Amino acid sequence: MSHVSYQITGGMTPADLQKIHDQVLGLIECVGLRVPHEPTLRLLADFAGVSVEGERVRFRPELVQ
């Protein structure tokens, strides 16, 4: 049986990583996270820059940073 080898070259640039980071922050702000825990929802609702609607919690990007 022959030997098979694989090699990964290239990869993501710092600009690629920054773009992913920025887009994730946008998702956390626009879509938010599901938090199915009432005590945590009450706690988060008291923070400026946090929006709680039902179990959906949205965060301003600067809070996540």
N, CA, C and O atoms as a Maestro MAE file, in Angstrom:
{
 s_m_m2io_version
 :::
 2.0.0
}

f_m_ct {
 s_m_title
 :::
 protein
 m_atom[260] {
  # First column is atom index #
  i_m_mmod_type
  r_m_x_coord
  r_m_y_coord
  r_m_z_coord
  i_m_residue_number
  s_m_chain_name
  s_m_pdb_residue_name
  s_m_pdb_atom_name
  i_m_atomic_number
  :::
  1 25 0.850 -1.173 0.000 1 A "MET " " N  " 7
  2 3 0.000 0.000 0.000 1 A "MET " " CA " 6
  3 2 0.896 1.236 0.000 1 A "MET " " C  " 6
  4 15 1.895 1.284 0.717 1 A "MET " " O  " 8
  5 25 0.543 2.214 -0.790 2 A "SER " " N  " 7
  6 3 1.355 3.427 -0.869 2 A "SER " " CA " 6
  7 2 1.030 4.371 0.281 2 A "SER " " C  " 6
  8 15 -0.053 4.334 0.865 2 A "SER " " O  " 8
  9 25 1.994 5.202 0.576 3 A "HIS " " N  " 7
  10 3 1.863 6.186 1.656 3 A "HIS " " CA " 6
  11 2 1.299 7.486 1.074 3 A "HIS " " C  " 6
  12 15 1.794 7.981 0.061 3 A "HIS " " O  " 8
  13 25 0.275 8.030 1.708 4 A "VAL " " N  " 7
  14 3 -0.323 9.288 1.263 4 A "VAL " " CA " 6
  15 2 0.016 10.351 2.294 4 A "VAL " " C  " 6
  16 15 -0.182 10.151 3.492 4 A "VAL " " O  " 8
  17 25 0.525 11.472 1.828 5 A "SER " " N  " 7
  18 3 0.810 12.573 2.750 5 A "SER " " CA " 6
  19 2 0.109 13.826 2.256 5 A "SER " " C  " 6
  20 15 -0.073 14.026 1.056 5 A "SER " " O  " 8
  21 25 -0.278 14.662 3.205 6 A "TYR " " N  " 7
  22 3 -0.961 15.913 2.897 6 A "TYR " " CA " 6
  23 2 -0.158 17.063 3.467 6 A "TYR " " C  " 6
  24 15 0.562 16.920 4.455 6 A "TYR " " O  " 8
  25 25 -0.300 18.198 2.822 7 A "GLN " " N  " 7
  26 3 0.401 19.384 3.284 7 A "GLN " " CA " 6
  27 2 -0.527 20.577 3.144 7 A "GLN " " C  " 6
  28 15 -1.190 20.749 2.121 7 A "GLN " " O  " 8
  29 25 -0.566 21.394 4.178 8 A "ILE " " N  " 7
  30 3 -1.364 22.618 4.140 8 A "ILE " " CA " 6
  31 2 -0.404 23.785 3.959 8 A "ILE " " C  " 6
  32 15 0.562 23.931 4.707 8 A "ILE " " O  " 8
  33 25 -0.677 24.597 2.976 9 A "THR " " N  " 7
  34 3 0.160 25.773 2.741 9 A "THR " " CA " 6
  35 2 -0.714 27.013 2.735 9 A "THR " " C  " 6
  36 15 -1.938 26.935 2.630 9 A "THR " " O  " 8
  37 25 -0.075 28.129 2.848 10 A "GLY " " N  " 7
  38 3 -0.825 29.386 2.832 10 A "GLY " " CA " 6
  39 2 -1.418 29.655 4.195 10 A "GLY " " C  " 6
  40 15 -0.702 29.739 5.193 10 A "GLY " " O  " 8
  41 25 -2.711 29.786 4.230 11 A "GLY " " N  " 7
  42 3 -3.386 30.070 5.490 11 A "GLY " " CA " 6
  43 2 -4.030 31.440 5.438 11 A "GLY " " C  " 6
  44 15 -4.069 32.093 4.395 11 A "GLY " " O  " 8
  45 25 -4.521 31.849 6.561 12 A "MET " " N  " 7
  46 3 -5.216 33.134 6.620 12 A "MET " " CA " 6
  47 2 -4.237 34.239 6.989 12 A "MET " " C  " 6
  48 15 -3.328 34.058 7.799 12 A "MET " " O  " 8
  49 25 -4.453 35.366 6.377 13 A "THR " " N  " 7
  50 3 -3.620 36.531 6.662 13 A "THR " " CA " 6
  51 2 -4.185 37.258 7.885 13 A "THR " " C  " 6
  52 15 -5.327 37.014 8.276 13 A "THR " " O  " 8
  53 25 -3.403 38.140 8.483 14 A "PRO " " N  " 7
  54 3 -3.944 38.955 9.573 14 A "PRO " " CA " 6
  55 2 -5.195 39.738 9.152 14 A "PRO " " C  " 6
  56 15 -6.103 39.932 9.959 14 A "PRO " " O  " 8
  57 25 -5.244 40.181 7.910 15 A "ALA " " N  " 7
  58 3 -6.420 40.902 7.417 15 A "ALA " " CA " 6
  59 2 -7.633 39.974 7.367 15 A "ALA " " C  " 6
  60 15 -8.748 40.394 7.677 15 A "ALA " " O  " 8
  61 25 -7.420 38.712 6.977 16 A "ASP " " N  " 7
  62 3 -8.514 37.735 6.965 16 A "ASP " " CA " 6
  63 2 -9.055 37.523 8.374 16 A "ASP " " C  " 6
  64 15 -10.268 37.502 8.581 16 A "ASP " " O  " 8
  65 25 -8.162 37.367 9.335 17 A "LEU " " N  " 7
  66 3 -8.573 37.164 10.728 17 A "LEU " " CA " 6
  67 2 -9.327 38.370 11.270 17 A "LEU " " C  " 6
  68 15 -10.306 38.213 11.999 17 A "LEU " " O  " 8
  69 25 -8.878 39.573 10.918 18 A "GLN " " N  " 7
  70 3 -9.555 40.785 11.374 18 A "GLN " " CA " 6
  71 2 -10.951 40.879 10.786 18 A "GLN " " C  " 6
  72 15 -11.888 41.301 11.464 18 A "GLN " " O  " 8
  73 25 -11.092 40.485 9.520 19 A "LYS " " N  " 7
  74 3 -12.401 40.517 8.868 19 A "LYS " " CA " 6
  75 2 -13.372 39.558 9.568 19 A "LYS " " C  " 6
  76 15 -14.529 39.906 9.803 19 A "LYS " " O  " 8
  77 25 -12.902 38.361 9.896 20 A "ILE " " N  " 7
  78 3 -13.736 37.391 10.611 20 A "ILE " " CA " 6
  79 2 -14.130 37.949 11.977 20 A "ILE " " C  " 6
  80 15 -15.290 37.862 12.379 20 A "ILE " " O  " 8
  81 25 -13.167 38.516 12.677 21 A "HIS " " N  " 7
  82 3 -13.420 39.104 14.004 21 A "HIS " " CA " 6
  83 2 -14.501 40.183 13.916 21 A "HIS " " C  " 6
  84 15 -15.442 40.188 14.710 21 A "HIS " " O  " 8
  85 25 -14.369 41.085 12.964 22 A "ASP " " N  " 7
  86 3 -15.332 42.173 12.803 22 A "ASP " " CA " 6
  87 2 -16.727 41.646 12.464 22 A "ASP " " C  " 6
  88 15 -17.730 42.159 12.960 22 A "ASP " " O  " 8
  89 25 -16.779 40.624 11.620 23 A "GLN " " N  " 7
  90 3 -18.078 40.070 11.244 23 A "GLN " " CA " 6
  91 2 -18.749 39.354 12.413 23 A "GLN " " C  " 6
  92 15 -19.969 39.422 12.560 23 A "GLN " " O  " 8
  93 25 -17.981 38.682 13.229 24 A "VAL " " N  " 7
  94 3 -18.546 38.023 14.413 24 A "VAL " " CA " 6
  95 2 -19.106 39.063 15.383 24 A "VAL " " C  " 6
  96 15 -20.180 38.868 15.952 24 A "VAL " " O  " 8
  97 25 -18.381 40.165 15.571 25 A "LEU " " N  " 7
  98 3 -18.904 41.233 16.432 25 A "LEU " " CA " 6
  99 2 -20.223 41.766 15.887 25 A "LEU " " C  " 6
  100 15 -21.138 42.068 16.654 25 A "LEU " " O  " 8
  101 25 -20.324 41.883 14.569 26 A "GLY " " N  " 7
  102 3 -21.570 42.324 13.951 26 A "GLY " " CA " 6
  103 2 -22.711 41.351 14.198 26 A "GLY " " C  " 6
  104 15 -23.843 41.767 14.442 26 A "GLY " " O  " 8
  105 25 -22.419 40.059 14.137 27 A "LEU " " N  " 7
  106 3 -23.452 39.052 14.411 27 A "LEU " " CA " 6
  107 2 -23.929 39.110 15.850 27 A "LEU " " C  " 6
  108 15 -25.126 38.998 16.117 27 A "LEU " " O  " 8
  109 25 -22.999 39.286 16.777 28 A "ILE " " N  " 7
  110 3 -23.375 39.359 18.192 28 A "ILE " " CA " 6
  111 2 -24.247 40.584 18.452 28 A "ILE " " C  " 6
  112 15 -25.119 40.563 19.322 28 A "ILE " " O  " 8
  113 25 -24.005 41.652 17.692 29 A "GLU " " N  " 7
  114 3 -24.815 42.862 17.862 29 A "GLU " " CA " 6
  115 2 -26.165 42.737 17.160 29 A "GLU " " C  " 6
  116 15 -27.178 43.156 17.720 29 A "GLU " " O  " 8
  117 25 -26.211 42.181 15.965 30 A "CYS " " N  " 7
  118 3 -27.453 42.130 15.183 30 A "CYS " " CA " 6
  119 2 -28.322 40.919 15.502 30 A "CYS " " C  " 6
  120 15 -29.532 41.048 15.692 30 A "CYS " " O  " 8
  121 25 -27.710 39.756 15.559 31 A "VAL " " N  " 7
  122 3 -28.453 38.520 15.789 31 A "VAL " " CA " 6
  123 2 -28.520 38.206 17.273 31 A "VAL " " C  " 6
  124 15 -29.575 37.835 17.787 31 A "VAL " " O  " 8
  125 25 -27.407 38.353 17.956 32 A "GLY " " N  " 7
  126 3 -27.351 38.100 19.387 32 A "GLY " " CA " 6
  127 2 -27.138 36.636 19.719 32 A "GLY " " C  " 6
  128 15 -26.836 35.813 18.855 32 A "GLY " " O  " 8
  129 25 -27.305 36.343 20.983 33 A "LEU " " N  " 7
  130 3 -27.124 34.994 21.506 33 A "LEU " " CA " 6
  131 2 -28.373 34.571 22.258 33 A "LEU " " C  " 6
  132 15 -29.041 35.403 22.872 33 A "LEU " " O  " 8
  133 25 -28.688 33.300 22.214 34 A "ARG " " N  " 7
  134 3 -29.815 32.774 22.989 34 A "ARG " " CA " 6
  135 2 -29.297 32.436 24.380 34 A "ARG " " C  " 6
  136 15 -28.338 31.679 24.531 34 A "ARG " " O  " 8
  137 25 -29.938 33.002 25.385 35 A "VAL " " N  " 7
  138 3 -29.553 32.760 26.777 35 A "VAL " " CA " 6
  139 2 -30.801 32.266 27.507 35 A "VAL " " C  " 6
  140 15 -31.613 33.076 27.954 35 A "VAL " " O  " 8
  141 25 -30.964 30.948 27.633 36 A "PRO " " N  " 7
  142 3 -32.175 30.408 28.248 36 A "PRO " " CA " 6
  143 2 -32.066 30.275 29.765 36 A "PRO " " C  " 6
  144 15 -32.388 29.225 30.321 36 A "PRO " " O  " 8
  145 25 -31.614 31.335 30.435 37 A "HIS " " N  " 7
  146 3 -31.444 31.294 31.883 37 A "HIS " " CA " 6
  147 2 -31.917 32.624 32.461 37 A "HIS " " C  " 6
  148 15 -31.236 33.642 32.336 37 A "HIS " " O  " 8
  149 25 -33.077 32.608 33.089 38 A "GLU " " N  " 7
  150 3 -33.729 33.838 33.559 38 A "GLU " " CA " 6
  151 2 -32.866 34.691 34.481 38 A "GLU " " C  " 6
  152 15 -32.831 35.907 34.294 38 A "GLU " " O  " 8
  153 25 -32.165 34.123 35.470 39 A "PRO " " N  " 7
  154 3 -31.323 34.973 36.316 39 A "PRO " " CA " 6
  155 2 -30.222 35.699 35.525 39 A "PRO " " C  " 6
  156 15 -29.904 36.853 35.815 39 A "PRO " " O  " 8
  157 25 -29.658 35.034 34.549 40 A "THR " " N  " 7
  158 3 -28.630 35.668 33.716 40 A "THR " " CA " 6
  159 2 -29.243 36.762 32.857 40 A "THR " " C  " 6
  160 15 -28.642 37.821 32.677 40 A "THR " " O  " 8
  161 25 -30.423 36.517 32.330 41 A "LEU " " N  " 7
  162 3 -31.103 37.539 31.523 41 A "LEU " " CA " 6
  163 2 -31.386 38.792 32.348 41 A "LEU " " C  " 6
  164 15 -31.198 39.909 31.867 41 A "LEU " " O  " 8
  165 25 -31.839 38.608 33.589 42 A "ARG " " N  " 7
  166 3 -32.095 39.768 34.453 42 A "ARG " " CA " 6
  167 2 -30.806 40.531 34.738 42 A "ARG " " C  " 6
  168 15 -30.797 41.762 34.745 42 A "ARG " " O  " 8
  169 25 -29.731 39.805 34.971 43 A "LEU " " N  " 7
  170 3 -28.439 40.439 35.234 43 A "LEU " " CA " 6
  171 2 -27.963 41.230 34.016 43 A "LEU " " C  " 6
  172 15 -27.540 42.379 34.148 43 A "LEU " " O  " 8
  173 25 -28.031 40.621 32.833 44 A "LEU " " N  " 7
  174 3 -27.558 41.288 31.616 44 A "LEU " " CA " 6
  175 2 -28.401 42.504 31.254 44 A "LEU " " C  " 6
  176 15 -27.881 43.466 30.689 44 A "LEU " " O  " 8
  177 25 -29.675 42.479 31.563 45 A "ALA " " N  " 7
  178 3 -30.574 43.584 31.213 45 A "ALA " " CA " 6
  179 2 -30.173 44.885 31.882 45 A "ALA " " C  " 6
  180 15 -30.556 45.958 31.417 45 A "ALA " " O  " 8
  181 25 -29.411 44.811 32.962 46 A "ASP " " N  " 7
  182 3 -29.001 46.017 33.685 46 A "ASP " " CA " 6
  183 2 -27.790 46.717 33.083 46 A "ASP " " C  " 6
  184 15 -27.451 47.823 33.504 46 A "ASP " " O  " 8
  185 25 -27.135 46.100 32.112 47 A "PHE " " N  " 7
  186 3 -25.928 46.677 31.518 47 A "PHE " " CA " 6
  187 2 -26.263 47.575 30.337 47 A "PHE " " C  " 6
  188 15 -27.060 47.213 29.472 47 A "PHE " " O  " 8
  189 25 -25.637 48.759 30.314 48 A "ALA " " N  " 7
  190 3 -25.760 49.639 29.148 48 A "ALA " " CA " 6
  191 2 -25.081 48.960 27.963 48 A "ALA " " C  " 6
  192 15 -23.993 48.401 28.100 48 A "ALA " " O  " 8
  193 25 -25.720 49.010 26.816 49 A "GLY " " N  " 7
  194 3 -25.147 48.392 25.624 49 A "GLY " " CA " 6
  195 2 -25.580 46.955 25.422 49 A "GLY " " C  " 6
  196 15 -25.121 46.288 24.494 49 A "GLY " " O  " 8
  197 25 -26.470 46.470 26.295 50 A "VAL " " N  " 7
  198 3 -26.991 45.109 26.169 50 A "VAL " " CA " 6
  199 2 -28.499 45.213 25.961 50 A "VAL " " C  " 6
  200 15 -29.187 45.942 26.676 50 A "VAL " " O  " 8
  201 25 -28.999 44.483 24.982 51 A "SER " " N  " 7
  202 3 -30.425 44.459 24.685 51 A "SER " " CA " 6
  203 2 -30.940 43.048 24.920 51 A "SER " " C  " 6
  204 15 -30.405 42.087 24.367 51 A "SER " " O  " 8
  205 25 -31.989 42.922 25.748 52 A "VAL " " N  " 7
  206 3 -32.579 41.616 26.034 52 A "VAL " " CA " 6
  207 2 -34.008 41.616 25.525 52 A "VAL " " C  " 6
  208 15 -34.813 42.461 25.917 52 A "VAL " " O  " 8
  209 25 -34.326 40.665 24.647 53 A "GLU " " N  " 7
  210 3 -35.679 40.472 24.128 53 A "GLU " " CA " 6
  211 2 -35.994 38.991 24.244 53 A "GLU " " C  " 6
  212 15 -35.501 38.184 23.457 53 A "GLU " " O  " 8
  213 25 -36.807 38.636 25.213 54 A "GLY " " N  " 7
  214 3 -37.068 37.220 25.462 54 A "GLY " " CA " 6
  215 2 -35.774 36.554 25.913 54 A "GLY " " C  " 6
  216 15 -35.142 36.991 26.875 54 A "GLY " " O  " 8
  217 25 -35.384 35.491 25.209 55 A "GLU " " N  " 7
  218 3 -34.126 34.812 25.507 55 A "GLU " " CA " 6
  219 2 -32.979 35.305 24.619 55 A "GLU " " C  " 6
  220 15 -31.856 34.813 24.732 55 A "GLU " " O  " 8
  221 25 -33.252 36.266 23.742 56 A "ARG " " N  " 7
  222 3 -32.241 36.779 22.810 56 A "ARG " " CA " 6
  223 2 -31.518 37.964 23.438 56 A "ARG " " C  " 6
  224 15 -32.152 38.924 23.876 56 A "ARG " " O  " 8
  225 25 -30.194 37.894 23.479 57 A "VAL " " N  " 7
  226 3 -29.380 38.962 24.066 57 A "VAL " " CA " 6
  227 2 -28.420 39.468 22.997 57 A "VAL " " C  " 6
  228 15 -27.696 38.697 22.368 57 A "VAL " " O  " 8
  229 25 -28.435 40.786 22.809 58 A "ARG " " N  " 7
  230 3 -27.534 41.425 21.840 58 A "ARG " " CA " 6
  231 2 -26.584 42.344 22.598 58 A "ARG " " C  " 6
  232 15 -26.964 43.010 23.561 58 A "ARG " " O  " 8
  233 25 -25.332 42.358 22.132 59 A "PHE " " N  " 7
  234 3 -24.282 43.124 22.804 59 A "PHE " " CA " 6
  235 2 -23.669 44.133 21.846 59 A "PHE " " C  " 6
  236 15 -23.436 43.816 20.679 59 A "PHE " " O  " 8
  237 25 -23.408 45.328 22.318 60 A "ARG " " N  " 7
  238 3 -22.637 46.303 21.543 60 A "ARG " " CA " 6
  239 2 -21.222 45.744 21.394 60 A "ARG " " C  " 6
  240 15 -20.692 45.161 22.340 60 A "ARG " " O  " 8
  241 25 -20.603 45.911 20.226 61 A "PRO " " N  " 7
  242 3 -19.273 45.347 19.987 61 A "PRO " " CA " 6
  243 2 -18.215 45.757 21.004 61 A "PRO " " C  " 6
  244 15 -17.354 44.949 21.354 61 A "PRO " " O  " 8
  245 25 -18.263 46.999 21.484 62 A "GLU " " N  " 7
  246 3 -17.230 47.442 22.432 62 A "GLU " " CA " 6
  247 2 -17.324 46.680 23.761 62 A "GLU " " C  " 6
  248 15 -16.325 46.574 24.472 62 A "GLU " " O  " 8
  249 25 -18.484 46.156 24.105 63 A "LEU " " N  " 7
  250 3 -18.606 45.328 25.321 63 A "LEU " " CA " 6
  251 2 -17.913 43.993 25.146 63 A "LEU " " C  " 6
  252 15 -17.328 43.456 26.087 63 A "LEU " " O  " 8
  253 25 -17.982 43.465 23.950 64 A "VAL " " N  " 7
  254 3 -17.386 42.159 23.669 64 A "VAL " " CA " 6
  255 2 -15.867 42.274 23.614 64 A "VAL " " C  " 6
  256 15 -15.150 41.364 24.029 64 A "VAL " " O  " 8
  257 25 -15.384 43.404 23.095 65 A "GLN " " N  " 7
  258 3 -13.944 43.607 22.981 65 A "GLN " " CA " 6
  259 2 -13.327 43.536 24.356 65 A "GLN " " C  " 6
  260 15 -12.113 43.682 24.496 65 A "GLN " " O  " 8
  :::
 }
 m_bond[259] {
  # First column is bond index #
  i_m_from
  i_m_to
  i_m_order
  :::
  1 1 2 1
  2 2 3 1
  3 3 4 2
  4 3 5 1
  5 5 6 1
  6 6 7 1
  7 7 8 2
  8 7 9 1
  9 9 10 1
  10 10 11 1
  11 11 12 2
  12 11 13 1
  13 13 14 1
  14 14 15 1
  15 15 16 2
  16 15 17 1
  17 17 18 1
  18 18 19 1
  19 19 20 2
  20 19 21 1
  21 21 22 1
  22 22 23 1
  23 23 24 2
  24 23 25 1
  25 25 26 1
  26 26 27 1
  27 27 28 2
  28 27 29 1
  29 29 30 1
  30 30 31 1
  31 31 32 2
  32 31 33 1
  33 33 34 1
  34 34 35 1
  35 35 36 2
  36 35 37 1
  37 37 38 1
  38 38 39 1
  39 39 40 2
  40 39 41 1
  41 41 42 1
  42 42 43 1
  43 43 44 2
  44 43 45 1
  45 45 46 1
  46 46 47 1
  47 47 48 2
  48 47 49 1
  49 49 50 1
  50 50 51 1
  51 51 52 2
  52 51 53 1
  53 53 54 1
  54 54 55 1
  55 55 56 2
  56 55 57 1
  57 57 58 1
  58 58 59 1
  59 59 60 2
  60 59 61 1
  61 61 62 1
  62 62 63 1
  63 63 64 2
  64 63 65 1
  65 65 66 1
  66 66 67 1
  67 67 68 2
  68 67 69 1
  69 69 70 1
  70 70 71 1
  71 71 72 2
  72 71 73 1
  73 73 74 1
  74 74 75 1
  75 75 76 2
  76 75 77 1
  77 77 78 1
  78 78 79 1
  79 79 80 2
  80 79 81 1
  81 81 82 1
  82 82 83 1
  83 83 84 2
  84 83 85 1
  85 85 86 1
  86 86 87 1
  87 87 88 2
  88 87 89 1
  89 89 90 1
  90 90 91 1
  91 91 92 2
  92 91 93 1
  93 93 94 1
  94 94 95 1
  95 95 96 2
  96 95 97 1
  97 97 98 1
  98 98 99 1
  99 99 100 2
  100 99 101 1
  101 101 102 1
  102 102 103 1
  103 103 104 2
  104 103 105 1
  105 105 106 1
  106 106 107 1
  107 107 108 2
  108 107 109 1
  109 109 110 1
  110 110 111 1
  111 111 112 2
  112 111 113 1
  113 113 114 1
  114 114 115 1
  115 115 116 2
  116 115 117 1
  117 117 118 1
  118 118 119 1
  119 119 120 2
  120 119 121 1
  121 121 122 1
  122 122 123 1
  123 123 124 2
  124 123 125 1
  125 125 126 1
  126 126 127 1
  127 127 128 2
  128 127 129 1
  129 129 130 1
  130 130 131 1
  131 131 132 2
  132 131 133 1
  133 133 134 1
  134 134 135 1
  135 135 136 2
  136 135 137 1
  137 137 138 1
  138 138 139 1
  139 139 140 2
  140 139 141 1
  141 141 142 1
  142 142 143 1
  143 143 144 2
  144 143 145 1
  145 145 146 1
  146 146 147 1
  147 147 148 2
  148 147 149 1
  149 149 150 1
  150 150 151 1
  151 151 152 2
  152 151 153 1
  153 153 154 1
  154 154 155 1
  155 155 156 2
  156 155 157 1
  157 157 158 1
  158 158 159 1
  159 159 160 2
  160 159 161 1
  161 161 162 1
  162 162 163 1
  163 163 164 2
  164 163 165 1
  165 165 166 1
  166 166 167 1
  167 167 168 2
  168 167 169 1
  169 169 170 1
  170 170 171 1
  171 171 172 2
  172 171 173 1
  173 173 174 1
  174 174 175 1
  175 175 176 2
  176 175 177 1
  177 177 178 1
  178 178 179 1
  179 179 180 2
  180 179 181 1
  181 181 182 1
  182 182 183 1
  183 183 184 2
  184 183 185 1
  185 185 186 1
  186 186 187 1
  187 187 188 2
  188 187 189 1
  189 189 190 1
  190 190 191 1
  191 191 192 2
  192 191 193 1
  193 193 194 1
  194 194 195 1
  195 195 196 2
  196 195 197 1
  197 197 198 1
  198 198 199 1
  199 199 200 2
  200 199 201 1
  201 201 202 1
  202 202 203 1
  203 203 204 2
  204 203 205 1
  205 205 206 1
  206 206 207 1
  207 207 208 2
  208 207 209 1
  209 209 210 1
  210 210 211 1
  211 211 212 2
  212 211 213 1
  213 213 214 1
  214 214 215 1
  215 215 216 2
  216 215 217 1
  217 217 218 1
  218 218 219 1
  219 219 220 2
  220 219 221 1
  221 221 222 1
  222 222 223 1
  223 223 224 2
  224 223 225 1
  225 225 226 1
  226 226 227 1
  227 227 228 2
  228 227 229 1
  229 229 230 1
  230 230 231 1
  231 231 232 2
  232 231 233 1
  233 233 234 1
  234 234 235 1
  235 235 236 2
  236 235 237 1
  237 237 238 1
  238 238 239 1
  239 239 240 2
  240 239 241 1
  241 241 242 1
  242 242 243 1
  243 243 244 2
  244 243 245 1
  245 245 246 1
  246 246 247 1
  247 247 248 2
  248 247 249 1
  249 249 250 1
  250 250 251 1
  251 251 252 2
  252 251 253 1
  253 253 254 1
  254 254 255 1
  255 255 256 2
  256 255 257 1
  257 257 258 1
  258 258 259 1
  259 259 260 2
  :::
 }
}
